[in-house]
Amino acid sequence: MFKHSGKTQGCHSERPNVIPNGVRNLFFSKIPYFAPAVFRHLLWKEWRENLWKLTFGGAVSAAFVLLLFRIRLFPDSQNCIMISFVQMLALPVIYALDIFSGEMSNRTIHLLFKFPVPRWKIFFSKYLISIGGMAIVFFISSLLMELVAQGRETDTGFLLKLNTSFGVAALLLFTWFCAFDVQNRSEGESLIAIIVVIIGWGAVFLWAGVCNVKWAMHFVPYNYITIHVPEKSFHIDLIRLILSTGFAAIINLVIACYRFVKIRRVL
């Protein structure tokens, strides 16, 4: 004979709390209460799993800022460009390398799909936490550059704007990575897709610049790094650049979300 416990386990039992009872980050305590509890749990899950990327990226960026801006082998603007360029390429790769393929290779994607939430919300929980982590790293490094430099060689706020332009390019690259990476089953396949996107946009950037194809230049994410270049040959219409790259990013998000929803067909 089976013995029943004293607690009622019927269909009307109290719904368990899906949010961990441990110490919560202040950011998640500010999430509006109208957000579904399961979606908040997904955000919390992605935040915990990707916290090491934020910590690693922030620590390495801060170390390089303090090192280069203290030694001053190059002018502050060049130091900012070098650090921002490395961040633009490294951070999207770090976040995109296992964001989807990690779930596939570890076979946890089936458990993730059992959450009582639409799959597009699962996708956007991963996407929002990733771009949020990258934005935090760029913001911290920008502030640190301004604090260390103290306007000694450039106008106050210039390094912040310069690093932010690289950050926008990084977010756009990550969006393109998602469209190509969402159905990959291993980190190796993801890395190949990421390299193809980086080299592909580099080739388009060179082709459009050499052949003076202006309409193509406004779709290249790398053009955000030329906003603050004084030469007229690099002049880009900022409004057209924002509209073109923003439209392309929205299309990529729709494609990536659709491919994630249909991911069961490739398992």
C-alpha positions in Angstrom: 0.0 0.0 0.0 1.2 3.5 -0.8 1.1 6.0 1.9 0.0 9.5 1.0 1.7 12.5 2.6 -0.2 15.0 4.6 0.0 17.6 1.9 -2.7 17.6 -0.8 -1.3 16.9 -4.2 -4.4 17.4 -6.2 -4.9 19.7 -9.2 -5.9 22.5 -6.9 -2.6 22.5 -4.9 -0.8 25.7 -4.5 1.4 26.7 -7.5 5.1 26.6 -6.6 7.1 29.7 -6.7 9.2 29.6 -9.9 11.5 32.4 -8.8 14.4 31.2 -6.7 14.3 32.2 -3.1 18.0 33.2 -2.9 19.5 36.6 -3.2 18.1 38.3 -6.3 19.8 40.8 -8.4 18.4 44.3 -8.0 17.7 44.5 -11.8 15.2 41.6 -11.6 13.5 43.0 -8.5 12.4 45.9 -10.7 10.7 43.8 -13.4 7.1 44.9 -13.6 4.7 42.5 -11.9 2.5 42.2 -15.0 5.3 40.2 -16.6 4.4 36.4 -16.5 6.1 34.6 -13.7 7.6 31.9 -16.0 9.1 34.6 -18.2 10.7 36.2 -15.2 12.1 32.8 -14.3 13.5 32.4 -17.8 15.2 35.8 -17.5 16.6 34.8 -14.1 17.9 31.5 -15.6 19.6 33.2 -18.5 21.1 35.8 -16.2 22.7 33.2 -13.9 24.0 31.1 -16.8 25.5 34.2 -18.6 26.8 36.0 -15.5 30.3 34.6 -16.0 30.4 36.2 -19.5 29.5 39.6 -18.0 32.1 39.2 -15.3 34.8 38.0 -17.6 34.1 40.7 -20.3 33.9 43.5 -17.7 37.0 42.5 -15.9 39.2 42.1 -19.0 37.9 45.3 -20.5 38.6 47.2 -17.2 42.1 45.7 -17.0 43.0 46.8 -20.6 41.5 50.3 -20.0 43.6 50.8 -16.9 46.7 49.4 -18.5 46.6 51.3 -21.8 45.4 54.6 -20.4 48.0 54.5 -17.6 51.0 53.6 -19.8 49.9 55.9 -22.6 52.0 54.4 -25.4 49.3 55.8 -27.8 46.9 58.7 -27.6 43.7 58.2 -25.7 41.6 58.1 -28.8 43.7 55.3 -30.3 43.6 53.4 -27.1 39.8 53.7 -27.0 39.6 52.5 -30.6 41.8 49.5 -30.0 39.9 48.4 -26.9 36.5 49.1 -28.5 37.4 47.1 -31.6 38.4 44.1 -29.6 35.2 44.4 -27.6 33.1 44.7 -30.8 34.4 41.4 -32.1 35.0 39.4 -28.9 31.8 40.1 -26.8 29.3 39.0 -29.5 31.3 35.8 -30.1 31.4 35.0 -26.4 27.7 35.5 -25.9 26.6 33.8 -29.2 28.9 30.8 -29.1 26.8 28.7 -26.8 23.6 30.6 -26.3 21.7 28.2 -28.6 24.1 25.4 -29.4 24.8 24.9 -25.7 21.2 23.9 -25.1 21.3 21.6 -28.2 24.6 19.9 -27.3 23.7 19.4 -23.7 20.2 18.1 -24.7 18.6 20.6 -22.3 16.5 22.1 -25.1 13.8 19.5 -24.6 13.5 20.5 -20.9 13.4 24.2 -21.9 10.6 23.6 -24.3 8.5 22.1 -21.5 8.1 25.5 -19.8 4.5 26.7 -20.1 5.5 29.7 -22.2 5.6 30.3 -26.0 8.9 29.5 -27.6 9.3 33.1 -28.9 9.5 34.2 -25.3 12.3 31.7 -24.6 14.2 33.1 -27.6 13.8 36.7 -26.5 14.8 35.8 -22.9 18.1 34.7 -24.3 18.4 37.6 -26.6 17.6 40.3 -24.1 19.9 39.0 -21.4 22.8 38.8 -24.0 22.4 42.3 -25.4 21.9 43.6 -21.9 25.2 42.0 -20.7 27.1 43.4 -23.7 25.6 46.9 -23.2 26.7 46.8 -19.5 30.3 45.9 -20.4 30.5 48.7 -23.0 28.9 51.2 -20.6 31.3 50.4 -17.8 34.4 50.5 -20.0 33.2 53.9 -21.5 32.8 55.4 -18.1 36.1 54.0 -17.0 37.8 55.5 -20.0 36.4 58.9 -19.3 37.3 58.8 -15.6 40.9 57.8 -16.3 41.4 60.1 -19.3 39.7 63.1 -17.6 39.6 65.0 -20.9 43.4 65.4 -21.1 43.6 64.8 -24.9 40.0 64.7 -26.1 36.8 66.6 -25.3 34.8 65.3 -22.3 32.3 62.6 -23.5 34.1 61.9 -26.8 35.5 58.5 -25.6 32.1 57.6 -24.3 30.5 58.3 -27.7 33.3 56.6 -29.6 33.0 53.4 -27.5 29.2 53.5 -27.7 29.4 53.5 -31.5 31.4 50.3 -31.4 28.9 48.9 -28.9 26.0 49.5 -31.4 28.0 47.6 -34.0 28.5 44.8 -31.6 24.8 44.5 -30.9 24.0 44.4 -34.6 26.6 41.7 -35.1 25.1 39.6 -32.3 21.7 39.9 -34.0 23.2 38.6 -37.2 24.9 35.8 -35.3 21.5 34.7 -33.9 19.9 34.4 -37.3 22.7 32.0 -38.5 23.4 30.3 -35.2 20.0 29.4 -33.8 19.8 25.9 -35.1 23.4 24.8 -34.7 23.9 21.7 -32.7 27.5 22.3 -31.4 29.8 25.2 -30.5 32.0 24.3 -33.5 29.1 24.8 -35.9 28.3 28.1 -34.1 31.9 29.3 -34.4 31.9 28.6 -38.1 28.7 30.5 -38.6 30.0 33.4 -36.6 33.3 33.6 -38.6 31.3 33.6 -41.8 29.2 36.5 -40.6 32.3 38.5 -39.5 34.2 37.9 -42.7 31.1 38.4 -44.9 30.3 41.8 -43.5 34.0 42.7 -43.7 34.0 41.8 -47.4 30.9 43.9 -48.0 32.4 46.8 -46.1 35.6 46.7 -48.2 33.6 46.3 -51.5 31.2 49.1 -50.7 34.1 51.4 -49.7 36.4 50.7 -52.6 33.6 50.8 -55.2 31.8 53.6 -53.5 28.5 51.7 -53.3 26.7 54.0 -50.9 23.4 52.1 -50.5 25.4 49.0 -49.3 27.4 51.0 -46.9 24.3 51.9 -44.9 23.6 48.2 -44.2 27.0 47.3 -42.8 27.2 47.2 -39.0 30.9 48.2 -39.1 30.0 51.7 -40.4 29.1 52.8 -36.9 32.8 52.9 -36.1 33.4 55.5 -38.9 30.8 58.0 -37.5 33.5 60.0 -35.6 36.1 59.8 -38.4 36.7 63.4 -39.6 37.6 62.5 -43.2 34.9 63.3 -45.7 35.5 60.0 -47.6 34.0 58.2 -44.6 31.0 60.5 -44.3 27.9 58.4 -43.6 24.3 59.7 -43.3 23.6 58.7 -39.7 19.8 58.7 -40.0 19.9 56.4 -43.1 22.5 54.2 -41.3 20.2 53.8 -38.2 17.1 53.1 -40.3 18.8 50.6 -42.6 20.7 48.7 -40.0 17.7 48.8 -37.7 15.4 47.4 -40.4 17.9 44.6 -41.2 18.2 43.8 -37.4 14.4 43.5 -37.1 14.3 41.1 -40.1 17.1 39.1 -38.6 15.3 38.8 -35.3 12.1 37.6 -37.0 14.1 35.0 -38.9 16.0 33.9 -35.9 12.8 33.7 -33.8 11.0 31.7 -36.5 14.0 29.2 -36.8 14.0 28.8 -33.0 10.3 28.1 -32.9 10.8 25.4 -35.6 13.9 23.9 -34.0 12.2 20.6 -33.2 12.3 19.6 -36.9 16.1 19.6 -36.9 16.7 17.7 -33.7 
